[in-house]
Amino acid sequence: MATHLIVDGYNLLGARGQVGPDVESARELLLRDLSAYRQRKGHLITVVFDGWQQARGAERREHRMGVEVVYSKRGERADQVIQRLAEEFGRDCAVVSSDREVADFAKSRGAFVMGSVEFDFKLRMAPVVATRPGLKQTVEEGDLPRRAANKKGNARKLPKALRRRNRQLKGF
C-alpha cells in the first residue's frame, strides 16, 4: 500500500523561497511538481494550505492534477488540519513540514516526518541519471556524512538511527 503524504503547503513554499506577492503561481507550480512526484512514486498526496483568512466558514477540499488540496476553514490553521490528518492516518502517513509543533505531534502518532527542505530536494531530484548513452545509473538517496573518528564500532557503518532513517527515506 502506498504511503499517504501530507504536505504543509505554505511551509514547503517557504522552503523553496517562493512565498511573496505572486503566491498563486507558486502554488500552481508546487501542485504540478507534486503531481509529477505522485505519478513517479505512486503515493497519495494531500497538500494543506491556510484558508483561515478567507471569508469561507467551512473547510474547502478539491482534487487538482491527482493531488488533494485542502484549505483550512476560517479560524483554523493549516497546522491543525495536518495534525488532525496525522491522527487519522497514524503510521500509514508521512508528514512534510518544518514546523516543530506539527512534526512532534505527527511523530507521536507514528507518522514518518520529513522536513520541507529535505522533501523539496527529493521533489526536484531526477530519479535516474544517465552516465553514458544506453547506460543508466540510479541516484543514491540518503548519502550522509560518516560519523566522527573518535567513535567506537565499525567506521564504515552509519549509526543505527541513520540507517533506519535511510531505509524509511528509500520509499520517497
Sequence and secondary structure as in RCSB ss.txt:
>XXXX:A:sequence
MATHLIVDGYNLLGARGQVGPDVESARELLLRDLSAYRQRKGHLITVVFDGWQQARGAERREHRMGVEVVYSKRG
ERADQVIQRLAEEFGRDCAVVSSDREVADFAKSRGAFVMGSVEFDFKLRMAPVVATRPGLKQTVEEGDLPRRAAN
KKGNARKLPKALRRRNRQLKGF
>XXXX:A:secstr
   EEEEEHHHHHHHHT  STTHHHHHHHHHHHHHHHHHHH  EEEEEE  TTSS  S EEEEETTEEEEE  TT
  HHHHHHHHHHHHGGGEEEE   HHHHHHHHHTT EEE HHHHHHHHHS SEEEEETTEEEE          TT
S S TTS  HHHHHHHHHHTT 
